[in-house]
Each structure stands twice: as structure tokens, then as C-alpha cells.
């Protein structure tokens, strides 16, 4: 198992990040969006409801991107330190 991480096909972080990002980002974004009451229970009766809807979507995109990037960075760091 140690040789598998040492002789990985991803020798630089950019390739690793590009390959792994969608697999972590999409489930994280779905968790953020489906667990938020502004998305699931929004009645869309007033203009403020639309504003809060778009704000929550933008905020969820931002947070899912940050969480995914941190997770990928941690996974990369811990797998590359195993020698």
C-alpha cells in the first residue's frame, strides 16, 4: 500500500486536483443545498425570497468550493507524506 501512494500516477498537485475536484465538489454542494431551508422551503412570495434564494445558492457554491479544496489539499498532503 505504501508503494501505491509513492508511485502514484499523479506527480503534481494540479492534475490531482483537477481529477478529484468534481468527485468531492458535487456531493458537497448537494449536501449544502438540500439541507438548507431557504432552498427547500422557500415560498417565493416576495422579492426578498428570490434574493435570499440566490444568496444561499451563491454562498453554498462558495462554501462547497472551499471545503472541497481543503479536503483535496489534506488528502494530497497525507498521501504524499507516506513514504
PDB file of N, CA, C and O in Angstrom:
ATOM      1  N   UNK A   1       0.816  -1.194   0.000  1.00  0.00           N
ATOM      2  CA  UNK A   1       0.000   0.000   0.000  1.00  0.00           C
ATOM      3  C   UNK A   1       0.853   1.248   0.000  1.00  0.00           C
ATOM      4  O   UNK A   1       0.469   2.258  -0.590  1.00  0.00           O
ATOM      5  N   UNK A   2       1.999   1.200   0.648  1.00  0.00           N
ATOM      6  CA  UNK A   2       2.873   2.361   0.666  1.00  0.00           C
ATOM      7  C   UNK A   2       3.432   2.650  -0.715  1.00  0.00           C
ATOM      8  O   UNK A   2       3.594   3.813  -1.085  1.00  0.00           O
ATOM      9  N   UNK A   3       3.731   1.608  -1.487  1.00  0.00           N
ATOM     10  CA  UNK A   3       4.245   1.819  -2.831  1.00  0.00           C
ATOM     11  C   UNK A   3       3.186   2.394  -3.758  1.00  0.00           C
ATOM     12  O   UNK A   3       3.505   3.121  -4.699  1.00  0.00           O
ATOM     13  N   UNK A   4       1.949   2.074  -3.498  1.00  0.00           N
ATOM     14  CA  UNK A   4       0.876   2.593  -4.339  1.00  0.00           C
ATOM     15  C   UNK A   4       0.785   4.108  -4.238  1.00  0.00           C
ATOM     16  O   UNK A   4       0.607   4.777  -5.256  1.00  0.00           O
ATOM     17  N   UNK A   5       0.902   4.666  -3.039  1.00  0.00           N
ATOM     18  CA  UNK A   5       0.823   6.116  -2.898  1.00  0.00           C
ATOM     19  C   UNK A   5       2.124   6.786  -3.322  1.00  0.00           C
ATOM     20  O   UNK A   5       2.114   7.921  -3.800  1.00  0.00           O
ATOM     21  N   UNK A   6       3.227   6.096  -3.149  1.00  0.00           N
ATOM     22  CA  UNK A   6       4.506   6.682  -3.528  1.00  0.00           C
ATOM     23  C   UNK A   6       4.657   6.732  -5.045  1.00  0.00           C
ATOM     24  O   UNK A   6       5.145   7.727  -5.579  1.00  0.00           O
ATOM     25  N   UNK A   7       4.254   5.693  -5.737  1.00  0.00           N
ATOM     26  CA  UNK A   7       4.377   5.623  -7.192  1.00  0.00           C
ATOM     27  C   UNK A   7       3.060   5.957  -7.876  1.00  0.00           C
ATOM     28  O   UNK A   7       2.682   5.313  -8.854  1.00  0.00           O
ATOM     29  N   UNK A   8       2.388   6.929  -7.381  1.00  0.00           N
ATOM     30  CA  UNK A   8       1.093   7.317  -7.919  1.00  0.00           C
ATOM     31  C   UNK A   8       1.252   7.929  -9.304  1.00  0.00           C
ATOM     32  O   UNK A   8       2.318   8.443  -9.642  1.00  0.00           O
ATOM     33  N   UNK A   9       0.194   7.872 -10.101  1.00  0.00           N
ATOM     34  CA  UNK A   9       0.258   8.473 -11.436  1.00  0.00           C
ATOM     35  C   UNK A   9       0.113   9.991 -11.386  1.00  0.00           C
ATOM     36  O   UNK A   9       0.336  10.660 -12.396  1.00  0.00           O
ATOM     37  N   UNK A  10      -0.251  10.541 -10.249  1.00  0.00           N
ATOM     38  CA  UNK A  10      -0.373  11.983 -10.087  1.00  0.00           C
ATOM     39  C   UNK A  10       0.869  12.508  -9.373  1.00  0.00           C
ATOM     40  O   UNK A  10       0.977  12.414  -8.150  1.00  0.00           O
ATOM     41  N   UNK A  11       1.787  13.053 -10.129  1.00  0.00           N
ATOM     42  CA  UNK A  11       3.022  13.535  -9.540  1.00  0.00           C
ATOM     43  C   UNK A  11       2.954  15.022  -9.198  1.00  0.00           C
ATOM     44  O   UNK A  11       3.763  15.515  -8.412  1.00  0.00           O
ATOM     45  N   UNK A  12       2.014  15.721  -9.771  1.00  0.00           N
ATOM     46  CA  UNK A  12       1.865  17.124  -9.379  1.00  0.00           C
ATOM     47  C   UNK A  12       0.444  17.376  -8.890  1.00  0.00           C
ATOM     48  O   UNK A  12      -0.491  16.648  -9.225  1.00  0.00           O
ATOM     49  N   UNK A  13       0.314  18.401  -8.110  1.00  0.00           N
ATOM     50  CA  UNK A  13      -0.947  18.692  -7.436  1.00  0.00           C
ATOM     51  C   UNK A  13      -2.038  19.139  -8.408  1.00  0.00           C
ATOM     52  O   UNK A  13      -3.213  18.849  -8.184  1.00  0.00           O
ATOM     53  N   UNK A  14      -1.672  19.837  -9.479  1.00  0.00           N
ATOM     54  CA  UNK A  14      -2.682  20.354 -10.412  1.00  0.00           C
ATOM     55  C   UNK A  14      -3.475  19.234 -11.075  1.00  0.00           C
ATOM     56  O   UNK A  14      -4.700  19.315 -11.160  1.00  0.00           O
ATOM     57  N   UNK A  15      -2.808  18.210 -11.537  1.00  0.00           N
ATOM     58  CA  UNK A  15      -3.522  17.079 -12.150  1.00  0.00           C
ATOM     59  C   UNK A  15      -4.390  16.358 -11.131  1.00  0.00           C
ATOM     60  O   UNK A  15      -5.524  15.980 -11.425  1.00  0.00           O
ATOM     61  N   UNK A  16      -3.857  16.173  -9.950  1.00  0.00           N
ATOM     62  CA  UNK A  16      -4.602  15.514  -8.879  1.00  0.00           C
ATOM     63  C   UNK A  16      -5.857  16.310  -8.521  1.00  0.00           C
ATOM     64  O   UNK A  16      -6.934  15.740  -8.346  1.00  0.00           O
ATOM     65  N   UNK A  17      -5.707  17.624  -8.415  1.00  0.00           N
ATOM     66  CA  UNK A  17      -6.822  18.491  -8.058  1.00  0.00           C
ATOM     67  C   UNK A  17      -7.910  18.470  -9.128  1.00  0.00           C
ATOM     68  O   UNK A  17      -9.096  18.379  -8.812  1.00  0.00           O
ATOM     69  N   UNK A  18      -7.503  18.554 -10.394  1.00  0.00           N
ATOM     70  CA  UNK A  18      -8.475  18.572 -11.493  1.00  0.00           C
ATOM     71  C   UNK A  18      -9.242  17.262 -11.603  1.00  0.00           C
ATOM     72  O   UNK A  18     -10.422  17.263 -11.957  1.00  0.00           O
ATOM     73  N   UNK A  19      -8.594  16.164 -11.308  1.00  0.00           N
ATOM     74  CA  UNK A  19      -9.264  14.866 -11.399  1.00  0.00           C
ATOM     75  C   UNK A  19     -10.193  14.599 -10.216  1.00  0.00           C
ATOM     76  O   UNK A  19     -11.243  13.977 -10.380  1.00  0.00           O
ATOM     77  N   UNK A  20      -9.817  15.061  -9.040  1.00  0.00           N
ATOM     78  CA  UNK A  20     -10.571  14.727  -7.837  1.00  0.00           C
ATOM     79  C   UNK A  20     -11.645  15.758  -7.485  1.00  0.00           C
ATOM     80  O   UNK A  20     -12.595  15.432  -6.774  1.00  0.00           O
ATOM     81  N   UNK A  21     -11.512  16.992  -7.967  1.00  0.00           N
ATOM     82  CA  UNK A  21     -12.423  18.061  -7.558  1.00  0.00           C
ATOM     83  C   UNK A  21     -13.894  17.764  -7.833  1.00  0.00           C
ATOM     84  O   UNK A  21     -14.706  17.941  -6.925  1.00  0.00           O
ATOM     85  N   UNK A  22     -14.291  17.323  -9.031  1.00  0.00           N
ATOM     86  CA  UNK A  22     -15.735  17.078  -9.243  1.00  0.00           C
ATOM     87  C   UNK A  22     -16.315  16.001  -8.336  1.00  0.00           C
ATOM     88  O   UNK A  22     -17.485  16.068  -7.960  1.00  0.00           O
ATOM     89  N   UNK A  23     -15.496  15.003  -7.981  1.00  0.00           N
ATOM     90  CA  UNK A  23     -15.994  13.910  -7.153  1.00  0.00           C
ATOM     91  C   UNK A  23     -16.226  14.329  -5.694  1.00  0.00           C
ATOM     92  O   UNK A  23     -16.987  13.683  -4.974  1.00  0.00           O
ATOM     93  N   UNK A  24     -15.586  15.381  -5.277  1.00  0.00           N
ATOM     94  CA  UNK A  24     -15.801  15.892  -3.921  1.00  0.00           C
ATOM     95  C   UNK A  24     -16.734  17.094  -3.937  1.00  0.00           C
ATOM     96  O   UNK A  24     -17.536  17.262  -3.018  1.00  0.00           O
ATOM     97  N   UNK A  25     -16.642  17.936  -4.967  1.00  0.00           N
ATOM     98  CA  UNK A  25     -17.434  19.160  -5.022  1.00  0.00           C
ATOM     99  C   UNK A  25     -18.929  18.891  -5.189  1.00  0.00           C
ATOM    100  O   UNK A  25     -19.741  19.489  -4.483  1.00  0.00           O
ATOM    101  N   UNK A  26     -19.299  18.019  -6.093  1.00  0.00           N
ATOM    102  CA  UNK A  26     -20.724  17.798  -6.389  1.00  0.00           C
ATOM    103  C   UNK A  26     -21.473  17.218  -5.183  1.00  0.00           C
ATOM    104  O   UNK A  26     -22.541  17.733  -4.854  1.00  0.00           O
ATOM    105  N   UNK A  27     -20.976  16.180  -4.510  1.00  0.00           N
ATOM    106  CA  UNK A  27     -21.706  15.715  -3.315  1.00  0.00           C
ATOM    107  C   UNK A  27     -21.743  16.752  -2.192  1.00  0.00           C
ATOM    108  O   UNK A  27     -22.741  16.868  -1.482  1.00  0.00           O
ATOM    109  N   UNK A  28     -20.650  17.505  -2.035  1.00  0.00           N
ATOM    110  CA  UNK A  28     -20.624  18.542  -1.004  1.00  0.00           C
ATOM    111  C   UNK A  28     -21.647  19.621  -1.308  1.00  0.00           C
ATOM    112  O   UNK A  28     -22.353  20.076  -0.408  1.00  0.00           O
ATOM    113  N   UNK A  29     -21.736  20.037  -2.567  1.00  0.00           N
ATOM    114  CA  UNK A  29     -22.721  21.054  -2.952  1.00  0.00           C
ATOM    115  C   UNK A  29     -24.147  20.550  -2.754  1.00  0.00           C
ATOM    116  O   UNK A  29     -25.008  21.293  -2.285  1.00  0.00           O
ATOM    117  N   UNK A  30     -24.398  19.298  -3.106  1.00  0.00           N
ATOM    118  CA  UNK A  30     -25.738  18.747  -2.907  1.00  0.00           C
ATOM    119  C   UNK A  30     -26.108  18.688  -1.426  1.00  0.00           C
ATOM    120  O   UNK A  30     -27.255  18.947  -1.062  1.00  0.00           O
ATOM    121  N   UNK A  31     -25.157  18.354  -0.585  1.00  0.00           N
ATOM    122  CA  UNK A  31     -25.428  18.337   0.858  1.00  0.00           C
ATOM    123  C   UNK A  31     -25.754  19.734   1.351  1.00  0.00           C
ATOM    124  O   UNK A  31     -26.697  19.917   2.121  1.00  0.00           O
ATOM    125  N   UNK A  32     -24.976  20.729   0.913  1.00  0.00           N
ATOM    126  CA  UNK A  32     -25.242  22.107   1.328  1.00  0.00           C
ATOM    127  C   UNK A  32     -26.616  22.580   0.844  1.00  0.00           C
ATOM    128  O   UNK A  32     -27.356  23.202   1.606  1.00  0.00           O
ATOM    129  N   UNK A  33     -26.962  22.292  -0.408  1.00  0.00           N
ATOM    130  CA  UNK A  33     -28.212  22.803  -0.967  1.00  0.00           C
ATOM    131  C   UNK A  33     -29.438  22.081  -0.410  1.00  0.00           C
ATOM    132  O   UNK A  33     -30.450  22.720  -0.120  1.00  0.00           O
ATOM    133  N   UNK A  34     -29.361  20.785  -0.261  1.00  0.00           N
ATOM    134  CA  UNK A  34     -30.532  20.030   0.185  1.00  0.00           C
ATOM    135  C   UNK A  34     -30.801  20.161   1.679  1.00  0.00           C
ATOM    136  O   UNK A  34     -31.917  19.909   2.133  1.00  0.00           O
ATOM    137  N   UNK A  35     -29.796  20.549   2.437  1.00  0.00           N
ATOM    138  CA  UNK A  35     -30.004  20.678   3.872  1.00  0.00           C
ATOM    139  C   UNK A  35     -30.386  22.095   4.296  1.00  0.00           C
ATOM    140  O   UNK A  35     -30.600  22.347   5.482  1.00  0.00           O
ATOM    141  N   UNK A  36     -30.474  23.008   3.355  1.00  0.00           N
ATOM    142  CA  UNK A  36     -30.771  24.395   3.689  1.00  0.00           C
ATOM    143  C   UNK A  36     -32.264  24.676   3.532  1.00  0.00           C
ATOM    144  O   UNK A  36     -32.855  24.342   2.505  1.00  0.00           O
ATOM    145  N   UNK A  37     -32.865  25.281   4.533  1.00  0.00           N
ATOM    146  CA  UNK A  37     -34.308  25.539   4.492  1.00  0.00           C
ATOM    147  C   UNK A  37     -34.659  26.668   3.522  1.00  0.00           C
ATOM    148  O   UNK A  37     -35.791  26.717   3.040  1.00  0.00           O
ATOM    149  N   UNK A  38     -33.740  27.565   3.225  1.00  0.00           N
ATOM    150  CA  UNK A  38     -34.014  28.619   2.238  1.00  0.00           C
ATOM    151  C   UNK A  38     -34.215  28.030   0.846  1.00  0.00           C
ATOM    152  O   UNK A  38     -34.913  28.618   0.021  1.00  0.00           O
ATOM    153  N   UNK A  39     -33.626  26.908   0.587  1.00  0.00           N
ATOM    154  CA  UNK A  39     -33.773  26.267  -0.720  1.00  0.00           C
ATOM    155  C   UNK A  39     -35.005  25.367  -0.740  1.00  0.00           C
ATOM    156  O   UNK A  39     -35.802  25.437  -1.675  1.00  0.00           O
ATOM    157  N   UNK A  40     -35.170  24.534   0.266  1.00  0.00           N
ATOM    158  CA  UNK A  40     -36.230  23.528   0.231  1.00  0.00           C
ATOM    159  C   UNK A  40     -37.602  24.063   0.627  1.00  0.00           C
ATOM    160  O   UNK A  40     -38.617  23.562   0.143  1.00  0.00           O
ATOM    161  N   UNK A  41     -37.654  25.086   1.507  1.00  0.00           N
ATOM    162  CA  UNK A  41     -38.945  25.585   1.990  1.00  0.00           C
ATOM    163  C   UNK A  41     -39.215  27.035   1.613  1.00  0.00           C
ATOM    164  O   UNK A  41     -39.977  27.713   2.304  1.00  0.00           O
ATOM    165  N   UNK A  42     -38.620  27.522   0.551  1.00  0.00           N
ATOM    166  CA  UNK A  42     -38.796  28.911   0.158  1.00  0.00           C
ATOM    167  C   UNK A  42     -40.116  29.069  -0.601  1.00  0.00           C
ATOM    168  O   UNK A  42     -40.317  28.405  -1.618  1.00  0.00           O
ATOM    169  N   UNK A  43     -41.031  29.946  -0.121  1.00  0.00           N
ATOM    170  CA  UNK A  43     -42.333  30.067  -0.777  1.00  0.00           C
ATOM    171  C   UNK A  43     -42.307  30.928  -2.041  1.00  0.00           C
ATOM    172  O   UNK A  43     -43.238  30.841  -2.841  1.00  0.00           O
ATOM    173  N   UNK A  44     -41.286  31.751  -2.253  1.00  0.00           N
ATOM    174  CA  UNK A  44     -41.167  32.652  -3.402  1.00  0.00           C
ATOM    175  C   UNK A  44     -42.387  33.552  -3.546  1.00  0.00           C
ATOM    176  O   UNK A  44     -42.938  33.694  -4.638  1.00  0.00           O
ATOM    177  N   UNK A  45     -42.806  34.157  -2.440  1.00  0.00           N
ATOM    178  CA  UNK A  45     -43.951  35.061  -2.477  1.00  0.00           C
ATOM    179  C   UNK A  45     -43.543  36.518  -2.617  1.00  0.00           C
ATOM    180  O   UNK A  45     -44.312  37.325  -3.139  1.00  0.00           O
ATOM    181  N   UNK A  46     -42.356  36.866  -2.165  1.00  0.00           N
ATOM    182  CA  UNK A  46     -41.893  38.248  -2.224  1.00  0.00           C
ATOM    183  C   UNK A  46     -40.537  38.304  -2.911  1.00  0.00           C
ATOM    184  O   UNK A  46     -39.890  37.280  -3.134  1.00  0.00           O
ATOM    185  N   UNK A  47     -40.124  39.520  -3.243  1.00  0.00           N
ATOM    186  CA  UNK A  47     -38.845  39.712  -3.903  1.00  0.00           C
ATOM    187  C   UNK A  47     -37.682  39.311  -2.998  1.00  0.00           C
ATOM    188  O   UNK A  47     -36.645  38.855  -3.480  1.00  0.00           O
ATOM    189  N   UNK A  48     -37.855  39.480  -1.692  1.00  0.00           N
ATOM    190  CA  UNK A  48     -36.812  39.085  -0.750  1.00  0.00           C
ATOM    191  C   UNK A  48     -36.559  37.583  -0.769  1.00  0.00           C
ATOM    192  O   UNK A  48     -35.440  37.135  -0.518  1.00  0.00           O
ATOM    193  N   UNK A  49     -37.602  36.802  -1.068  1.00  0.00           N
ATOM    194  CA  UNK A  49     -37.432  35.354  -1.150  1.00  0.00           C
ATOM    195  C   UNK A  49     -36.498  34.975  -2.296  1.00  0.00           C
ATOM    196  O   UNK A  49     -35.677  34.069  -2.156  1.00  0.00           O
ATOM    197  N   UNK A  50     -36.621  35.660  -3.420  1.00  0.00           N
ATOM    198  CA  UNK A  50     -35.725  35.391  -4.549  1.00  0.00           C
ATOM    199  C   UNK A  50     -34.295  35.809  -4.220  1.00  0.00           C
ATOM    200  O   UNK A  50     -33.342  35.114  -4.573  1.00  0.00           O
ATOM    201  N   UNK A  51     -34.151  36.940  -3.549  1.00  0.00           N
ATOM    202  CA  UNK A  51     -32.827  37.402  -3.154  1.00  0.00           C
ATOM    203  C   UNK A  51     -32.152  36.441  -2.194  1.00  0.00           C
ATOM    204  O   UNK A  51     -30.970  36.132  -2.345  1.00  0.00           O
ATOM    205  N   UNK A  52     -32.897  35.969  -1.213  1.00  0.00           N
ATOM    206  CA  UNK A  52     -32.315  35.020  -0.263  1.00  0.00           C
ATOM    207  C   UNK A  52     -31.999  33.695  -0.945  1.00  0.00           C
ATOM    208  O   UNK A  52     -31.012  33.044  -0.600  1.00  0.00           O
ATOM    209  N   UNK A  53     -32.824  33.287  -1.911  1.00  0.00           N
ATOM    210  CA  UNK A  53     -32.574  32.063  -2.666  1.00  0.00           C
ATOM    211  C   UNK A  53     -31.252  32.141  -3.414  1.00  0.00           C
ATOM    212  O   UNK A  53     -30.441  31.218  -3.335  1.00  0.00           O
ATOM    213  N   UNK A  54     -31.022  33.243  -4.147  1.00  0.00           N
ATOM    214  CA  UNK A  54     -29.782  33.392  -4.903  1.00  0.00           C
ATOM    215  C   UNK A  54     -28.575  33.585  -3.995  1.00  0.00           C
ATOM    216  O   UNK A  54     -27.478  33.123  -4.309  1.00  0.00           O
ATOM    217  N   UNK A  55     -28.773  34.262  -2.876  1.00  0.00           N
ATOM    218  CA  UNK A  55     -27.672  34.417  -1.924  1.00  0.00           C
ATOM    219  C   UNK A  55     -27.254  33.073  -1.347  1.00  0.00           C
ATOM    220  O   UNK A  55     -26.061  32.787  -1.239  1.00  0.00           O
ATOM    221  N   UNK A  56     -28.225  32.250  -0.976  1.00  0.00           N
ATOM    222  CA  UNK A  56     -27.914  30.939  -0.398  1.00  0.00           C
ATOM    223  C   UNK A  56     -27.250  30.040  -1.433  1.00  0.00           C
ATOM    224  O   UNK A  56     -26.347  29.277  -1.092  1.00  0.00           O
ATOM    225  N   UNK A  57     -27.678  30.115  -2.691  1.00  0.00           N
ATOM    226  CA  UNK A  57     -27.030  29.319  -3.736  1.00  0.00           C
ATOM    227  C   UNK A  57     -25.588  29.771  -3.921  1.00  0.00           C
ATOM    228  O   UNK A  57     -24.685  28.939  -3.999  1.00  0.00           O
ATOM    229  N   UNK A  58     -25.361  31.092  -3.993  1.00  0.00           N
ATOM    230  CA  UNK A  58     -24.007  31.610  -4.157  1.00  0.00           C
ATOM    231  C   UNK A  58     -23.136  31.243  -2.957  1.00  0.00           C
ATOM    232  O   UNK A  58     -21.990  30.824  -3.123  1.00  0.00           O
ATOM    233  N   UNK A  59     -23.672  31.399  -1.762  1.00  0.00           N
ATOM    234  CA  UNK A  59     -22.927  31.066  -0.546  1.00  0.00           C
ATOM    235  C   UNK A  59     -22.617  29.567  -0.481  1.00  0.00           C
ATOM    236  O   UNK A  59     -21.527  29.174  -0.064  1.00  0.00           O
ATOM    237  N   UNK A  60     -23.567  28.741  -0.889  1.00  0.00           N
ATOM    238  CA  UNK A  60     -23.337  27.290  -0.903  1.00  0.00           C
ATOM    239  C   UNK A  60     -22.264  26.907  -1.913  1.00  0.00           C
ATOM    240  O   UNK A  60     -21.432  26.042  -1.638  1.00  0.00           O
ATOM    241  N   UNK A  61     -22.278  27.548  -3.088  1.00  0.00           N
ATOM    242  CA  UNK A  61     -21.228  27.300  -4.078  1.00  0.00           C
ATOM    243  C   UNK A  61     -19.860  27.676  -3.523  1.00  0.00           C
ATOM    244  O   UNK A  61     -18.890  26.936  -3.684  1.00  0.00           O
ATOM    245  N   UNK A  62     -19.792  28.823  -2.873  1.00  0.00           N
ATOM    246  CA  UNK A  62     -18.531  29.281  -2.302  1.00  0.00           C
ATOM    247  C   UNK A  62     -18.042  28.328  -1.207  1.00  0.00           C
ATOM    248  O   UNK A  62     -16.871  27.946  -1.193  1.00  0.00           O
ATOM    249  N   UNK A  63     -18.918  27.955  -0.312  1.00  0.00           N
ATOM    250  CA  UNK A  63     -18.521  27.083   0.788  1.00  0.00           C
ATOM    251  C   UNK A  63     -18.171  25.674   0.298  1.00  0.00           C
ATOM    252  O   UNK A  63     -17.230  25.066   0.809  1.00  0.00           O
ATOM    253  N   UNK A  64     -18.902  25.150  -0.674  1.00  0.00           N
ATOM    254  CA  UNK A  64     -18.585  23.828  -1.213  1.00  0.00           C
ATOM    255  C   UNK A  64     -17.233  23.849  -1.919  1.00  0.00           C
ATOM    256  O   UNK A  64     -16.479  22.878  -1.845  1.00  0.00           O
ATOM    257  N   UNK A  65     -16.926  24.942  -2.600  1.00  0.00           N
ATOM    258  CA  UNK A  65     -15.621  25.064  -3.244  1.00  0.00           C
ATOM    259  C   UNK A  65     -14.501  25.096  -2.218  1.00  0.00           C
ATOM    260  O   UNK A  65     -13.478  24.434  -2.394  1.00  0.00           O
ATOM    261  N   UNK A  66     -14.685  25.854  -1.156  1.00  0.00           N
ATOM    262  CA  UNK A  66     -13.663  25.951  -0.114  1.00  0.00           C
ATOM    263  C   UNK A  66     -13.466  24.609   0.592  1.00  0.00           C
ATOM    264  O   UNK A  66     -12.334  24.166   0.787  1.00  0.00           O
ATOM    265  N   UNK A  67     -14.559  23.974   0.970  1.00  0.00           N
ATOM    266  CA  UNK A  67     -14.464  22.692   1.670  1.00  0.00           C
ATOM    267  C   UNK A  67     -13.824  21.630   0.773  1.00  0.00           C
ATOM    268  O   UNK A  67     -12.992  20.850   1.237  1.00  0.00           O
ATOM    269  N   UNK A  68     -14.198  21.594  -0.484  1.00  0.00           N
ATOM    270  CA  UNK A  68     -13.623  20.620  -1.408  1.00  0.00           C
ATOM    271  C   UNK A  68     -12.133  20.853  -1.608  1.00  0.00           C
ATOM    272  O   UNK A  68     -11.352  19.902  -1.639  1.00  0.00           O
ATOM    273  N   UNK A  69     -11.741  22.106  -1.743  1.00  0.00           N
ATOM    274  CA  UNK A  69     -10.327  22.422  -1.931  1.00  0.00           C
ATOM    275  C   UNK A  69      -9.499  22.046  -0.712  1.00  0.00           C
ATOM    276  O   UNK A  69      -8.396  21.518  -0.845  1.00  0.00           O
ATOM    277  N   UNK A  70     -10.022  22.314   0.459  1.00  0.00           N
ATOM    278  CA  UNK A  70      -9.296  21.960   1.685  1.00  0.00           C
ATOM    279  C   UNK A  70      -9.184  20.441   1.823  1.00  0.00           C
ATOM    280  O   UNK A  70      -8.125  19.932   2.189  1.00  0.00           O
ATOM    281  N   UNK A  71     -10.254  19.721   1.537  1.00  0.00           N
ATOM    282  CA  UNK A  71     -10.206  18.257   1.624  1.00  0.00           C
ATOM    283  C   UNK A  71      -9.211  17.662   0.638  1.00  0.00           C
ATOM    284  O   UNK A  71      -8.457  16.754   0.989  1.00  0.00           O
ATOM    285  N   UNK A  72      -9.203  18.161  -0.586  1.00  0.00           N
ATOM    286  CA  UNK A  72      -8.262  17.660  -1.586  1.00  0.00           C
ATOM    287  C   UNK A  72      -6.833  17.964  -1.167  1.00  0.00           C
ATOM    288  O   UNK A  72      -5.945  17.127  -1.328  1.00  0.00           O
ATOM    289  N   UNK A  73      -6.610  19.142  -0.638  1.00  0.00           N
ATOM    290  CA  UNK A  73      -5.271  19.503  -0.182  1.00  0.00           C
ATOM    291  C   UNK A  73      -4.816  18.611   0.970  1.00  0.00           C
ATOM    292  O   UNK A  73      -3.660  18.190   1.010  1.00  0.00           O
ATOM    293  N   UNK A  74      -5.711  18.326   1.898  1.00  0.00           N
ATOM    294  CA  UNK A  74      -5.362  17.439   3.011  1.00  0.00           C
ATOM    295  C   UNK A  74      -5.097  16.014   2.546  1.00  0.00           C
ATOM    296  O   UNK A  74      -4.155  15.373   3.012  1.00  0.00           O
ATOM    297  N   UNK A  75      -5.913  15.521   1.641  1.00  0.00           N
ATOM    298  CA  UNK A  75      -5.707  14.174   1.113  1.00  0.00           C
ATOM    299  C   UNK A  75      -4.364  14.092   0.395  1.00  0.00           C
ATOM    300  O   UNK A  75      -3.619  13.129   0.575  1.00  0.00           O
ATOM    301  N   UNK A  76      -4.055  15.098  -0.417  1.00  0.00           N
ATOM    302  CA  UNK A  76      -2.774  15.136  -1.128  1.00  0.00           C
ATOM    303  C   UNK A  76      -1.603  15.152  -0.141  1.00  0.00           C
ATOM    304  O   UNK A  76      -0.626  14.424  -0.315  1.00  0.00           O
ATOM    305  N   UNK A  77      -1.712  15.981   0.884  1.00  0.00           N
ATOM    306  CA  UNK A  77      -0.626  16.099   1.857  1.00  0.00           C
ATOM    307  C   UNK A  77      -0.405  14.797   2.599  1.00  0.00           C
ATOM    308  O   UNK A  77       0.736  14.362   2.753  1.00  0.00           O
ATOM    309  N   UNK A  78      -1.466  14.172   3.060  1.00  0.00           N
ATOM    310  CA  UNK A  78      -1.307  12.947   3.835  1.00  0.00           C
ATOM    311  C   UNK A  78      -0.867  11.756   2.980  1.00  0.00           C
ATOM    312  O   UNK A  78      -0.145  10.891   3.476  1.00  0.00           O
ATOM    313  N   UNK A  79      -1.275  11.686   1.728  1.00  0.00           N
ATOM    314  CA  UNK A  79      -0.843  10.566   0.892  1.00  0.00           C
ATOM    315  C   UNK A  79       0.580  10.751   0.414  1.00  0.00           C
ATOM    316  O   UNK A  79       1.275   9.758   0.196  1.00  0.00           O
ATOM    317  N   UNK A  80       1.039  11.961   0.243  1.00  0.00           N
ATOM    318  CA  UNK A  80       2.414  12.190  -0.205  1.00  0.00           C
ATOM    319  C   UNK A  80       3.421  12.086   0.927  1.00  0.00           C
ATOM    320  O   UNK A  80       4.606  11.880   0.668  1.00  0.00           O
ATOM    321  N   UNK A  81       2.986  12.223   2.170  1.00  0.00           N
ATOM    322  CA  UNK A  81       3.903  12.074   3.294  1.00  0.00           C
ATOM    323  C   UNK A  81       4.167  10.619   3.639  1.00  0.00           C
ATOM    324  O   UNK A  81       5.092  10.327   4.397  1.00  0.00           O
ATOM    325  N   UNK A  82       3.386   9.711   3.106  1.00  0.00           N
ATOM    326  CA  UNK A  82       3.589   8.290   3.343  1.00  0.00           C
ATOM    327  C   UNK A  82       4.661   7.806   2.372  1.00  0.00           C
ATOM    328  O   UNK A  82       4.402   7.658   1.178  1.00  0.00           O
ATOM    329  N   UNK A  83       5.845   7.565   2.878  1.00  0.00           N
ATOM    330  CA  UNK A  83       6.952   7.096   2.025  1.00  0.00           C
ATOM    331  C   UNK A  83       7.555   5.863   2.634  1.00  0.00           C
ATOM    332  O   UNK A  83       8.501   5.302   2.082  1.00  0.00           O
TER     333      UNK A  83
END
